[in-house]
Amino acid sequence: MAFNWKTFQTRTLTAIIFAAVMLTGLLWNKWSFFALFSIIHFGCWWEYFDLLEKIHKTVYHLATRIGFMIMGFSIMLVFCGPIFQFKNYYLRGDLSFPIAVAGLVLLALGIILTKNIKLKPFGKATLGLLYISLSWGLAMSLYKEISIHVHDSYFVMPSRSNIILMIIISIWINDTMAYITGSMIGKTPLSKISPKKTWEGTIGGIILSVVAVGLITFYGFNSGSATVYIMLLAAIVCVAGTFGDLLESKLKRMAGLKDSGNIMPGHGGFLDRFDSLLLAIPAAWIYVFLVFRF
């Protein structure tokens, strides 16, 4: 296939803007972090409904859509730590419950206004509370200082957003290296769901991501004692992220779509960009909780 310079320019420009927005949201302050994941949360939900409508050949009432999305947002707020407060108002304690009630009211209105409710599509929409909202809620939970106790010494992650940043970096490196490795030596298909993925590319991507993250931790954070723990985190994230990618690919195939959306020219939609994280973050949260005891 001939090289398309215009497509390359579009994809490159989109990637630069995407990286800039992500890094600004992650690193600027707690509210940029919250705003970033709130936007991602609602974007993923909207595209999830679009996929479900095509899979089940149905239409969700707008009130049903917004009701589920707001209920999911309340779940996300429940996981916001005490740092997320404005004056004397805490997102978790003061806003999560009334927002959940508002979501339930809208959901009830959507049910009333829907003439013929199909239980299977409705049940699949409910799963979005776990698939999308819980995942981004756990991301909010990881926004905190985390210390690693190794023998008689402590290593403290220098920024509240560093664990999430390391998770995202692990995914980015894994995706890039898996593509390069698979293009060079890939022969064995990983799954029928995504024929272009190979075992060689997947394994190569995971190994190279783990090594790269280890070097970043060792030299960037100047911590040899914590390196092994962060490398294990990267390995878990990459494996879980691969399953997240396959899950979204399965949904798109069932819906007969190439991309979940077109918000990012040349790169697809929210689910296309964050499908790996939707399973990687819960896996990372369990690991961090069990190992770091945060």
C-alpha positions as CSV (number, residue, x, y, z in Angstrom):
1,M,0.0,0.0,0.0
2,A,1.4,3.4,-1.0
3,F,2.5,5.8,1.7
4,N,-0.2,8.4,2.3
5,W,1.5,11.6,3.4
6,K,-1.8,13.4,4.2
7,T,-2.9,10.6,6.5
8,F,0.5,10.5,8.1
9,Q,0.3,14.2,8.9
10,T,-3.2,13.9,10.3
11,R,-2.3,11.0,12.6
12,T,0.9,12.7,13.7
13,L,-0.8,16.0,14.5
14,T,-3.6,14.2,16.4
15,A,-1.0,12.2,18.4
16,I,0.9,15.3,19.4
17,I,-2.2,17.1,20.5
18,F,-3.5,14.0,22.3
19,A,-0.2,13.5,24.2
20,A,-0.1,17.2,25.1
21,V,-3.7,17.1,26.5
22,M,-3.0,13.9,28.4
23,L,0.2,15.1,30.0
24,T,-1.3,18.5,30.9
25,G,-4.3,16.8,32.5
26,L,-2.2,14.3,34.4
27,L,0.5,16.6,35.7
28,W,-0.9,20.1,36.0
29,N,-2.9,19.8,39.2
30,K,-5.7,17.7,40.9
31,W,-8.5,19.5,39.1
32,S,-6.9,19.0,35.6
33,F,-6.5,15.3,36.5
34,F,-10.2,15.2,37.6
35,A,-11.4,17.1,34.5
36,L,-9.3,14.8,32.2
37,F,-10.8,11.6,33.5
38,S,-14.3,13.0,33.7
39,I,-14.2,13.9,30.0
40,I,-12.8,10.4,29.2
41,H,-15.5,8.8,31.3
42,F,-18.4,10.5,29.5
43,G,-16.7,10.0,26.1
44,C,-16.3,6.3,26.6
45,W,-19.9,5.9,27.8
46,W,-21.3,7.7,24.8
47,E,-19.4,5.5,22.4
48,Y,-20.3,2.4,24.4
49,F,-24.0,3.2,23.9
50,D,-23.3,3.6,20.1
51,L,-21.7,0.2,20.0
52,L,-24.6,-1.4,21.9
53,E,-27.2,0.1,19.7
54,K,-25.6,-1.4,16.6
55,I,-25.0,-4.8,18.3
56,H,-28.5,-5.1,19.5
57,K,-30.2,-3.1,16.8
58,T,-32.0,-0.9,19.3
59,V,-32.1,2.8,20.3
60,Y,-31.5,4.0,23.9
61,H,-33.7,7.0,24.9
62,L,-31.5,10.0,25.6
63,A,-32.7,10.1,29.2
64,T,-31.6,6.5,29.6
65,R,-28.1,7.3,28.2
66,I,-27.6,10.3,30.4
67,G,-29.1,8.5,33.4
68,F,-26.5,5.7,33.1
69,M,-23.7,8.2,32.5
70,I,-24.5,10.3,35.5
71,M,-24.9,7.2,37.7
72,G,-21.5,6.1,36.5
73,F,-20.1,9.5,37.3
74,S,-21.3,9.2,40.9
75,I,-19.4,5.9,41.1
76,M,-16.3,7.7,39.9
77,L,-16.9,10.4,42.6
78,V,-17.1,7.8,45.3
79,F,-13.4,6.9,44.6
80,C,-12.2,10.5,44.8
81,G,-10.0,11.0,47.9
82,P,-10.2,13.8,50.5
83,I,-7.9,15.9,48.4
84,F,-10.7,16.5,45.9
85,Q,-12.6,19.2,47.8
86,F,-13.6,22.7,47.0
87,K,-13.7,24.9,50.1
88,N,-15.8,22.6,52.5
89,Y,-17.4,20.5,49.8
90,Y,-16.0,17.0,49.1
91,L,-16.7,15.3,45.8
92,R,-17.0,12.0,47.5
93,G,-19.1,12.9,50.5
94,D,-21.1,15.8,49.3
95,L,-21.7,15.3,45.6
96,S,-21.7,11.6,44.9
97,F,-25.1,10.8,46.4
98,P,-27.2,13.6,44.9
99,I,-25.6,13.0,41.5
100,A,-26.5,9.3,41.9
101,V,-30.1,10.2,42.7
102,A,-30.2,12.5,39.6
103,G,-29.0,9.7,37.5
104,L,-31.6,7.3,38.8
105,V,-34.3,9.8,38.2
106,L,-33.2,10.3,34.6
107,L,-32.9,6.5,34.1
108,A,-36.4,6.0,35.4
109,L,-37.7,8.7,33.1
110,G,-35.9,7.0,30.2
111,I,-37.6,3.7,31.1
112,I,-41.0,5.3,31.3
113,L,-40.6,7.0,27.9
114,T,-39.3,3.9,26.2
115,K,-42.2,2.0,24.7
116,N,-40.5,-1.4,24.3
117,I,-37.7,-2.1,26.8
118,K,-35.4,-4.9,25.7
119,L,-33.8,-6.5,28.7
120,K,-30.6,-7.7,27.1
121,P,-29.5,-4.3,25.8
122,F,-30.5,-2.7,29.1
123,G,-28.4,-5.3,31.0
124,K,-25.4,-4.7,28.7
125,A,-25.7,-1.0,29.5
126,T,-25.7,-1.8,33.2
127,L,-22.4,-3.6,32.7
128,G,-20.9,-0.3,31.6
129,L,-21.0,0.8,35.3
130,L,-18.3,-1.8,35.9
131,Y,-16.5,-1.7,32.5
132,I,-16.2,2.1,32.3
133,S,-17.2,4.0,35.5
134,L,-15.5,1.6,38.0
135,S,-12.3,1.7,36.0
136,W,-12.1,5.5,35.9
137,G,-13.1,5.6,39.6
138,L,-10.1,3.4,40.5
139,A,-7.9,5.7,38.4
140,M,-9.1,8.6,40.7
141,S,-8.3,6.4,43.7
142,L,-4.7,6.0,42.5
143,Y,-4.2,9.8,42.6
144,K,-2.2,9.8,45.8
145,E,1.2,9.6,47.2
146,I,2.3,6.0,47.3
147,S,5.3,4.7,49.2
148,I,7.2,1.4,48.6
149,H,8.8,-0.2,51.6
150,V,11.8,-2.2,50.6
151,H,13.7,-3.8,53.6
152,D,14.5,-0.8,55.8
153,S,14.0,1.9,53.3
154,Y,11.1,3.8,51.8
155,F,10.7,5.0,48.3
156,V,7.9,7.6,47.8
157,M,6.5,8.3,44.3
158,P,7.4,12.0,43.9
159,S,4.0,13.0,42.5
160,R,0.5,11.9,43.2
161,S,-0.1,11.3,39.5
162,N,3.0,9.2,39.0
163,I,1.4,5.7,39.3
164,I,-1.2,6.6,36.7
165,L,1.5,8.1,34.5
166,M,3.6,4.9,34.8
167,I,0.5,2.8,33.9
168,I,-0.2,5.0,30.8
169,I,3.5,5.0,29.7
170,S,3.6,1.2,30.1
171,I,0.6,0.9,27.8
172,W,1.9,3.4,25.2
173,I,5.3,1.7,25.0
174,N,3.7,-1.8,24.9
175,D,1.4,-0.7,22.0
176,T,4.2,0.8,20.1
177,M,6.7,-2.0,20.6
178,A,4.1,-4.7,20.0
179,Y,3.3,-3.1,16.6
180,I,7.0,-2.8,15.7
181,T,7.9,-6.3,16.9
182,G,4.9,-7.8,15.2
183,S,5.6,-6.1,11.9
184,M,9.2,-7.4,12.0
185,I,8.9,-11.0,13.2
186,G,5.2,-11.6,13.9
187,K,3.9,-14.8,12.4
188,T,1.5,-16.5,14.9
189,P,-2.0,-14.8,15.2
190,L,-2.9,-14.0,18.8
191,S,-6.7,-14.1,18.3
192,K,-9.3,-14.3,15.7
193,I,-10.8,-11.2,17.2
194,S,-7.8,-9.1,16.1
195,P,-6.1,-11.0,13.2
196,K,-3.3,-8.4,12.9
197,K,-2.0,-9.0,16.4
198,T,0.6,-11.8,16.8
199,W,2.0,-13.7,19.8
200,E,5.5,-12.5,18.8
201,G,4.4,-8.9,18.8
202,T,2.4,-9.2,22.0
203,I,5.2,-10.9,24.0
204,G,7.9,-8.5,22.5
205,G,5.8,-5.5,23.4
206,I,5.4,-6.6,27.0
207,I,9.1,-7.4,27.5
208,L,10.3,-4.2,25.9
209,S,7.7,-2.1,27.9
210,V,8.8,-3.7,31.2
211,V,12.5,-3.1,30.4
212,A,11.8,0.5,29.4
213,V,9.7,1.2,32.5
214,G,12.5,-0.3,34.6
215,L,15.1,2.0,33.1
216,I,12.8,5.0,33.6
217,T,12.3,4.1,37.3
218,F,15.9,3.3,37.9
219,Y,17.4,6.4,36.3
220,G,14.5,8.8,36.3
221,F,13.4,8.3,39.9
222,N,16.9,7.3,41.0
223,S,15.5,4.3,42.9
224,G,17.0,0.8,42.4
225,S,15.0,-0.6,45.3
226,A,11.6,0.2,43.8
227,T,12.5,-0.8,40.2
228,V,11.4,-4.4,40.4
229,Y,8.0,-3.4,41.9
230,I,7.3,-0.9,39.1
231,M,8.5,-3.4,36.5
232,L,6.0,-6.0,37.9
233,L,3.3,-3.3,37.7
234,A,4.2,-2.7,34.0
235,A,4.0,-6.4,33.3
236,I,0.5,-6.7,34.9
237,V,-0.7,-3.5,33.1
238,C,0.5,-4.7,29.7
239,V,-1.1,-8.2,30.0
240,A,-4.4,-6.7,31.3
241,G,-4.3,-4.0,28.6
242,T,-4.0,-6.6,25.9
243,F,-7.2,-8.2,27.0
244,G,-8.8,-4.7,27.2
245,D,-7.8,-4.1,23.6
246,L,-9.2,-7.5,22.5
247,L,-12.5,-6.9,24.4
248,E,-13.1,-3.6,22.6
249,S,-12.1,-5.1,19.3
250,K,-14.7,-7.8,19.9
251,L,-17.4,-5.2,20.6
252,K,-16.5,-3.3,17.4
253,R,-16.6,-6.5,15.4
254,M,-20.0,-7.3,16.7
255,A,-21.2,-3.8,15.9
256,G,-19.6,-4.0,12.4
257,L,-17.5,-0.9,13.0
258,K,-13.8,-0.2,12.4
259,D,-13.6,2.6,15.1
260,S,-15.7,3.3,18.1
261,G,-15.8,7.0,17.2
262,N,-14.1,9.8,15.3
263,I,-13.2,12.3,18.0
264,M,-9.5,11.9,17.1
265,P,-8.8,12.0,13.4
266,G,-6.8,9.0,12.3
267,H,-7.0,7.4,15.7
268,G,-10.7,6.7,16.3
269,G,-12.7,7.5,19.4
270,F,-12.4,7.4,23.2
271,L,-12.8,3.6,23.5
272,D,-10.2,3.1,20.8
273,R,-7.7,5.2,22.7
274,F,-8.5,4.0,26.2
275,D,-9.7,0.4,25.8
276,S,-6.5,-1.0,27.2
277,L,-6.7,1.2,30.3
278,L,-10.2,0.1,31.1
279,L,-8.9,-3.3,32.2
280,A,-5.3,-2.3,33.0
281,I,-6.3,0.2,35.7
282,P,-8.4,-2.3,37.8
283,A,-5.6,-4.9,37.5
284,A,-3.0,-2.2,38.5
285,W,-5.2,-1.0,41.4
286,I,-5.4,-4.6,42.9
287,Y,-1.6,-4.9,42.6
288,V,-1.0,-1.5,44.2
289,F,-3.5,-2.2,47.0
290,L,-2.0,-5.6,47.8
291,V,1.7,-4.7,47.5
292,F,1.9,-1.1,48.5
293,R,-0.9,-1.2,51.1
294,F,-2.0,2.4,50.2
